[in-house]
Amino acid sequence: MTDMTSNVAEHTHAQSKRKTNKTEFMVYFAIIFLATLPLACLTWALAAFKSRSFTDKGPMARAWSQAQIITPMIFNA
């Protein structure tokens, strides 16, 4: 007969590790997002002034996309 309880500890450990990694990822994402926001505001304002148009991505969208690019680079290293 097969013992089905032998993998229980590994399974719960993997779930808690995954949850910890996701929490850590979100913390890093928030820090990077807040750090890139001032520069994103500046570049957005300069681009809007130069093109005399506000149709480009706003500063929040720019900072969000930069955080989406930078954060996975940290976790892949």
Backbone torsions as a table, in degrees:
resi	resn	phi	psi	omega
1	MET	NA	141.9	-177.3
2	THR	-87.2	136.7	176.7
3	ASP	-87.6	108.0	-176.5
4	MET	-84.2	-8.1	-177.3
5	THR	-90.6	-2.8	-175.2
6	SER	-70.8	-24.1	-178.1
7	ASN	-97.6	3.7	-175.8
8	VAL	-64.9	-45.5	-177.9
9	ALA	-64.7	-40.5	178.9
10	GLU	-66.0	-38.8	-177.6
11	HIS	-66.3	-46.8	-179.8
12	THR	-68.6	-34.2	177.1
13	HIS	-65.3	-40.8	179.4
14	ALA	-64.9	-38.5	179.1
15	GLN	-66.4	-42.7	-179.6
16	SER	-68.5	-34.9	177.4
17	LYS	-66.2	-41.2	179.1
18	ARG	-64.1	-40.9	178.7
19	LYS	-65.3	-40.0	177.9
20	THR	-64.3	-42.9	179.0
21	ASN	-63.4	-39.3	179.7
22	LYS	-66.8	-41.3	178.0
23	THR	-63.6	-44.2	178.8
24	GLU	-62.7	-40.8	178.2
25	PHE	-60.8	-44.3	-179.2
26	MET	-66.9	-34.9	177.3
27	VAL	-65.4	-47.6	177.9
28	TYR	-62.2	-40.9	179.6
29	PHE	-59.9	-44.9	-179.1
30	ALA	-64.2	-42.1	179.0
31	ILE	-63.3	-45.4	-179.2
32	ILE	-67.5	-39.0	177.8
33	PHE	-59.8	-47.5	179.8
34	LEU	-66.5	-32.3	179.3
35	ALA	-72.9	-33.7	-178.0
36	THR	-86.7	-12.9	-176.7
37	LEU	-61.9	-45.7	179.5
38	PRO	-61.9	-42.4	178.6
39	LEU	-67.2	-36.8	177.1
40	ALA	-64.5	-38.1	176.6
41	CYS	-63.4	-42.9	-179.7
42	LEU	-64.7	-47.6	-179.2
43	THR	-66.9	-35.5	177.1
44	TRP	-65.4	-43.9	-179.9
45	ALA	-64.1	-42.7	178.2
46	LEU	-64.2	-42.1	178.9
47	ALA	-66.2	-39.8	179.0
48	ALA	-67.0	-39.4	178.4
49	PHE	-66.7	-41.0	-177.9
50	LYS	-68.4	-43.2	-177.3
51	SER	-92.6	-7.5	-177.2
52	ARG	54.2	38.8	-179.2
53	SER	-144.4	141.8	177.5
54	PHE	-108.4	23.5	-176.1
55	THR	-86.2	-11.1	178.1
56	ASP	-71.3	173.9	176.5
57	LYS	-58.6	140.1	179.0
58	GLY	-76.7	174.7	-177.4
59	PRO	-64.6	-33.8	178.5
60	MET	-65.8	-43.2	179.7
61	ALA	-66.6	-38.0	178.0
62	ARG	-65.2	-45.6	179.7
63	ALA	-65.6	-39.1	179.6
64	TRP	-63.3	-44.1	-179.1
65	SER	-68.1	-36.3	176.7
66	GLN	-65.3	-41.3	177.8
67	ALA	-65.0	-35.8	177.2
68	GLN	-67.1	-27.0	178.7
69	ILE	-83.2	-44.2	-172.5
70	ILE	-76.0	-43.4	-174.3
71	THR	-59.4	-47.6	178.0
72	PRO	-62.7	-28.3	176.7
73	MET	-62.5	-37.4	178.7
74	ILE	-66.1	-41.9	-176.5
75	PHE	-79.1	-19.2	176.6
76	ASN	-83.8	-17.7	-177.4
77	ALA	-76.5	NA	NA
